[in-house]
Amino acid sequence: MKRSAADAAITRGDIIRTARKLFSDKGYAQSTTSEIARGAGVTEGAFFHHFKGKRELFAEVVRQLQREFDRAVSDAAIEAPPGIVRFLAGARASLQLSQKQEYLRIVLIDAPGILGHMQWKEIDTSIALEAIEPALRSLAGNRTVPKTRLRATALSILGLLNESCFALASKDPCVDEVDVLETIEAILNLWITTIQSASA
């Protein structure tokens, strides 16, 4: 039984890896379930044993990419000194990593249309807030932060980053990385000032 479960996990992983490469190289619409199954070395019937369909598989690929993306952002941030500088290092990494071909094609270009805005946002927000909210708490030091204020600020920063990533991907001439980071820095300084005033 244990071996069977392990084999199933390996097969599932092979399917996800194959799909991820095809989705990145060809796009969702041009990647078929038969092609994914063939690339993973399984039958199409085995494919449907693990996933209900291509859309469900695509959602899993998006989740995997988003988790890896957030780990990479955290790794970049931890290299910087604590405080606002560290937060901005993570934000900079977020903007730059979002423009890599695989993430750009799958998460930014295809995912919103294929998964729908609500599911795409659910995946993005649930994972991203796990990094942003603790970082904001760290900036607040030992001061108590109302959950509603924490969430509002985290969502504001996430929204700014997401829209900036989309704008950079579309080559918007009015969006510049430096300006985005300076705007985030202004939000963070206001956040700290507000928390300090509330606890004074």
C-alpha positions as CSV (number, residue, x, y, z in Angstrom):
1,M,0.0,0.0,0.0
2,K,2.8,2.4,0.9
3,R,4.6,1.6,-2.3
4,S,1.5,2.2,-4.3
5,A,1.0,5.6,-2.7
6,A,4.6,6.5,-3.3
7,D,4.3,5.4,-7.0
8,A,1.2,7.5,-7.3
9,A,2.9,10.6,-5.9
10,I,5.8,10.1,-8.4
11,T,3.4,9.8,-11.3
12,R,1.5,12.9,-10.2
13,G,4.8,14.8,-9.9
14,D,5.8,13.7,-13.4
15,I,2.5,14.9,-14.8
16,I,2.8,18.2,-13.1
17,R,6.4,18.7,-14.3
18,T,5.5,17.8,-17.9
19,A,2.5,20.1,-17.9
20,R,4.4,22.9,-16.4
21,K,7.0,22.8,-19.2
22,L,4.3,22.6,-21.9
23,F,2.2,25.4,-20.4
24,S,5.3,27.6,-20.3
25,D,6.6,26.7,-23.8
26,K,3.3,26.5,-25.7
27,G,0.6,28.0,-23.5
28,Y,-2.4,26.3,-21.9
29,A,-4.6,26.3,-25.0
30,Q,-2.0,24.5,-27.2
31,S,-1.1,21.8,-24.6
32,T,-3.4,18.7,-24.7
33,T,-4.0,16.1,-22.1
34,S,-2.7,13.4,-24.4
35,E,0.5,15.3,-25.0
36,I,1.0,15.8,-21.3
37,A,0.3,12.2,-20.5
38,R,2.7,11.1,-23.3
39,G,5.4,13.4,-22.0
40,A,5.0,12.1,-18.4
41,G,5.2,8.5,-19.6
42,V,1.6,7.5,-18.7
43,T,-1.6,6.7,-20.5
44,E,-4.3,9.4,-20.8
45,G,-6.4,7.2,-18.6
46,A,-3.8,7.4,-15.9
47,F,-3.7,11.2,-16.3
48,F,-7.5,11.4,-15.5
49,H,-6.9,9.1,-12.5
50,H,-4.8,11.9,-11.0
51,F,-6.6,15.0,-12.4
52,K,-10.2,15.6,-13.4
53,G,-9.0,17.6,-16.4
54,K,-6.5,20.0,-17.7
55,R,-7.9,23.0,-15.8
56,E,-7.5,21.2,-12.5
57,L,-3.9,20.4,-13.4
58,F,-3.3,23.9,-14.5
59,A,-4.5,25.2,-11.1
60,E,-2.0,22.9,-9.4
61,V,0.8,24.1,-11.6
62,V,-0.1,27.7,-10.7
63,R,-0.1,26.9,-7.0
64,Q,3.3,25.2,-7.3
65,L,4.8,28.2,-9.2
66,Q,3.3,30.7,-6.7
67,R,4.8,28.8,-3.7
68,E,8.2,28.7,-5.4
69,F,7.9,32.4,-6.3
70,D,7.1,33.3,-2.7
71,R,10.0,31.2,-1.4
72,A,12.4,32.9,-3.9
73,V,11.2,36.4,-2.8
74,S,11.7,35.4,0.9
75,D,15.2,34.1,0.2
76,A,16.0,37.4,-1.6
77,A,14.6,39.5,1.3
78,I,16.5,37.6,4.0
79,E,19.8,38.6,2.5
80,A,19.0,42.3,3.2
81,P,19.3,44.0,6.6
82,P,16.1,43.8,8.8
83,G,13.5,46.5,8.5
84,I,12.1,48.4,5.5
85,V,15.3,47.6,3.5
86,R,14.5,43.9,3.8
87,F,10.8,44.4,2.9
88,L,11.9,46.4,-0.2
89,A,14.4,43.8,-1.2
90,G,11.6,41.3,-1.3
91,A,9.4,43.6,-3.2
92,R,12.2,44.2,-5.8
93,A,12.7,40.5,-6.2
94,S,8.9,40.1,-6.7
95,L,8.9,42.6,-9.5
96,Q,11.9,41.0,-11.2
97,L,11.0,37.4,-10.8
98,S,7.5,38.0,-12.1
99,Q,9.0,38.8,-15.5
100,K,10.7,35.4,-15.9
101,Q,9.2,33.6,-18.9
102,E,7.7,30.6,-17.0
103,Y,6.0,32.7,-14.3
104,L,5.0,35.4,-16.7
105,R,3.3,33.0,-19.2
106,I,1.6,30.7,-16.8
107,V,0.7,32.9,-13.8
108,L,0.3,36.4,-15.2
109,I,-0.8,35.8,-18.7
110,D,-2.8,32.5,-18.8
111,A,-4.0,32.0,-15.2
112,P,-6.4,34.9,-14.8
113,G,-8.4,34.0,-17.9
114,I,-8.3,30.2,-17.5
115,L,-9.0,30.0,-13.8
116,G,-11.1,33.1,-13.6
117,H,-10.3,36.1,-11.5
118,M,-11.7,34.8,-8.3
119,Q,-9.8,31.5,-8.2
120,W,-6.6,33.1,-9.5
121,K,-6.8,35.8,-6.7
122,E,-7.6,33.1,-4.1
123,I,-4.4,31.2,-5.0
124,D,-2.3,34.4,-5.2
125,T,-3.6,36.1,-2.1
126,S,-3.6,33.1,0.2
127,I,0.0,32.4,-0.5
128,A,1.3,35.9,-0.7
129,L,-0.2,37.1,2.5
130,E,1.6,34.4,4.4
131,A,4.8,36.4,3.6
132,I,3.6,40.0,3.6
133,E,1.6,40.0,6.9
134,P,4.5,38.6,9.1
135,A,6.8,41.1,7.4
136,L,4.5,44.0,8.4
137,R,4.2,42.6,11.9
138,S,8.0,42.6,12.1
139,L,8.1,46.3,11.1
140,A,5.6,47.0,13.9
141,G,8.0,45.6,16.4
142,N,6.3,44.6,19.7
143,R,3.3,46.9,19.1
144,T,-0.1,45.3,18.8
145,V,-1.6,45.6,15.3
146,P,-5.3,45.2,14.7
147,K,-6.0,42.3,12.3
148,T,-8.1,44.5,10.1
149,R,-5.4,47.1,9.7
150,L,-2.8,44.5,9.1
151,R,-4.9,42.9,6.3
152,A,-5.8,46.2,4.7
153,T,-2.1,47.2,4.4
154,A,-1.0,43.8,3.2
155,L,-3.7,43.8,0.5
156,S,-2.8,47.3,-0.6
157,I,0.9,46.3,-1.0
158,L,0.0,43.0,-2.7
159,G,-2.4,44.8,-5.1
160,L,0.3,47.4,-6.0
161,L,2.8,44.7,-6.6
162,N,0.4,42.6,-8.7
163,E,-0.7,45.5,-10.9
164,S,2.9,46.6,-11.3
165,C,3.9,43.1,-12.4
166,F,1.1,43.1,-15.0
167,A,2.2,46.6,-16.2
168,L,5.8,45.6,-16.5
169,A,4.8,42.5,-18.4
170,S,2.8,44.6,-20.9
171,K,5.8,47.1,-21.2
172,D,3.8,50.0,-19.8
173,P,6.2,53.0,-20.4
174,C,4.7,54.8,-17.4
175,V,5.6,52.1,-14.8
176,D,9.1,51.9,-13.5
177,E,10.5,49.6,-10.8
178,V,12.1,52.4,-8.9
179,D,8.9,54.4,-8.6
180,V,7.0,51.3,-7.5
181,L,9.5,50.6,-4.7
182,E,9.4,54.2,-3.6
183,T,5.6,54.1,-3.4
184,I,5.8,50.9,-1.3
185,E,8.4,52.6,0.9
186,A,6.1,55.5,1.5
187,I,3.3,53.1,2.4
188,L,5.6,51.3,4.9
189,N,6.7,54.5,6.5
190,L,3.1,55.6,6.9
191,W,2.3,52.1,8.3
192,I,5.0,52.4,11.0
193,T,4.0,56.0,11.9
194,T,0.3,55.0,12.2
195,I,1.1,52.0,14.4
196,Q,3.4,54.1,16.6
197,S,0.7,56.8,17.0
198,A,-1.9,54.2,17.9
199,S,0.2,52.7,20.6
200,A,1.5,56.0,22.0
